[in-house]
Amino acid sequence: MSIYDVKAVSEYVKANPYPGRGIILGISPDASKMVSAYFIMGRSENSRNRVFVKDGNDLVIVPFDEEKVEDPSLIIYHPLRVYKDYIIVTNGDQTDTIRDYLDRQETFADALRSRKFEPDEPNWTPRISGIQWVSHNNIPYYKMSILKAGDPDGIICNRFFYEYEGAPGLGHFIHTYETDGNPIPTFQGEPKRVDIPSDINDFAEEIWNSLNSENKISLYIRYTDIDTGKYEDILINKNQ
């Protein structure tokens, strides 16, 4: 297997009962759009009691049934925010941390150096994050990060950062867990190289139909025009 191999997202998730939460960033095959996707899964009733809702140009997670909410601290947040020319996608409230740091003229990495993995012992769920933008010479870029526990006791935090110059039809995929388990094993290695389809509907169908039917909760995909900033999106909630 070459380091340059590219697979469909479905090849990574269809046989995996629990990749957890996942971020995909990339570029459309004709190089005209930045592509961002985010999905969530859950095993507990509290985790499954969620839906994605549009909040202007942003995306927010809210309870499906407010009476069943047990602990909102790690499950209710903005997974996607737009700040100026940046699209920020994360699996937690570090979305707001990144936005606030950018507003202070600081960086994506600066923001995440102030955070660590989630305090959900013994899983120590990683914080995964991404950011997209178009440079002044009209070249799309994106960065990704994962913050992981470096020891079983959750004392050490290891922070990994990746930066990509956009390539037509190519994306990168990072998720929180390798598979199901107890404790749940943390994602290993670099973000995976994945194929980005030209059609947003095809991409949504591929991902949603490949996720484990019992554990999947919600999916959001956005294709943003690099020249105009206008976007088309798809939002799917298991709870309707």
Salt bridges, closest charged atoms under 4 A:
ASP55 OD2 - HIS78 NE2 2.96
ASP58 OD2 - ARG81 NH1 3.16
ASP93 OD1 - ARG115 NH2 2.74
ASP93 OD1 - ARG127 NH1 3.53
ASP96 OD1 - ARG81 NE 2.46
ASP100 OD1 - ARG99 NE 3.18
GLU106 OE2 - ARG104 NE 3.13
ASP110 OD1 - ARG113 NH1 3.68
GLU118 OE2 - ARG21 NH1 3.08
ASP180 OD1 - ARG43 NH1 2.61
GLU214 OE2 - ARG48 NH2 3.79
ASP233 OD2 - LYS54 NZ 2.87
